[in-house]
């Protein structure tokens, strides 16, 4: 099994995502995200996406403001781009 090492700012961001999504302080609570109707699998997907897209560090797409699809360029934990991908 491979374990990743995260810096303190990444750990803080992970906790922040969990708190925001779950609206709970107890990170091991089985009712994670109950206020939004999220279950543990959905929260796991959110965390996996944030890890894959930005390694738990919010970023902006390089040159995003100059792209033809501005203002729909990647930023934050997920690099969502183009107008049709915004709901």
C-alpha positions as CSV (number, residue, x, y, z in Angstrom):
1,X,0.0,0.0,0.0
2,X,1.3,3.5,-0.9
3,X,0.8,6.3,1.5
4,X,1.1,10.0,0.5
5,X,2.7,12.7,2.5
6,X,0.8,15.9,2.7
7,X,2.0,19.3,3.8
8,X,0.1,21.0,6.6
9,X,-1.7,23.4,4.2
10,X,-3.0,20.4,2.2
11,X,-4.3,18.7,5.4
12,X,-6.0,22.0,6.4
13,X,-7.6,22.1,3.0
14,X,-8.8,18.5,3.3
15,X,-10.4,19.2,6.7
16,X,-11.9,22.4,5.2
17,X,-13.5,20.5,2.3
18,X,-14.9,17.9,4.7
19,X,-16.3,20.5,7.1
20,X,-17.8,22.5,4.2
21,X,-19.4,19.4,2.6
22,X,-20.6,17.8,5.8
23,X,-21.4,20.9,7.9
24,X,-20.1,18.8,10.9
25,X,-17.1,19.2,13.2
26,X,-16.8,15.4,13.9
27,X,-14.9,14.2,10.8
28,X,-15.7,10.5,11.6
29,X,-19.5,11.1,11.9
30,X,-21.4,8.6,9.9
31,X,-23.9,11.2,8.7
32,X,-21.3,13.1,6.6
33,X,-23.0,15.6,4.4
34,X,-26.5,14.9,5.7
35,X,-27.4,18.5,5.4
36,X,-26.8,18.4,1.6
37,X,-27.9,14.8,1.2
38,X,-24.3,13.7,0.6
39,X,-23.2,10.2,1.5
40,X,-19.7,9.0,2.4
41,X,-19.1,7.8,-1.2
42,X,-20.0,11.1,-2.6
43,X,-17.7,12.9,-0.2
44,X,-14.9,10.4,-1.1
45,X,-15.5,11.3,-4.8
46,X,-15.2,15.0,-4.0
47,X,-11.9,14.5,-2.1
48,X,-10.5,12.2,-4.8
49,X,-11.3,14.8,-7.5
50,X,-9.7,17.6,-5.4
51,X,-6.6,15.5,-4.9
52,X,-6.3,14.5,-8.6
53,X,-7.0,18.0,-10.0
54,X,-5.1,20.2,-7.7
55,X,-3.4,18.1,-5.0
56,X,-5.6,19.8,-2.4
57,X,-4.2,23.2,-3.3
58,X,-6.6,25.7,-5.0
59,X,-5.1,26.9,-8.2
60,X,-5.9,29.0,-11.3
61,X,-5.4,27.7,-14.8
62,X,-2.3,29.3,-16.2
63,X,-3.3,32.1,-18.6
64,X,-7.0,31.4,-17.9
65,X,-8.0,35.0,-18.1
66,X,-6.6,35.2,-21.6
67,X,-8.3,32.0,-22.9
68,X,-11.1,32.1,-25.4
69,X,-13.4,30.5,-22.9
70,X,-12.8,33.3,-20.2
71,X,-14.4,33.7,-17.7
72,X,-15.0,29.9,-17.6
73,X,-11.4,28.8,-16.9
74,X,-10.2,26.4,-14.3
75,X,-9.7,27.6,-10.7
76,X,-10.0,26.3,-7.2
77,X,-9.8,22.6,-6.4
78,X,-11.4,21.4,-9.7
79,X,-10.3,22.7,-13.0
80,X,-13.7,23.1,-14.6
81,X,-13.5,24.9,-17.9
82,X,-15.9,26.1,-20.7
83,X,-19.4,27.6,-20.3
84,X,-21.2,24.3,-21.0
85,X,-19.6,22.7,-18.0
86,X,-21.0,25.3,-15.6
87,X,-24.5,24.7,-14.2
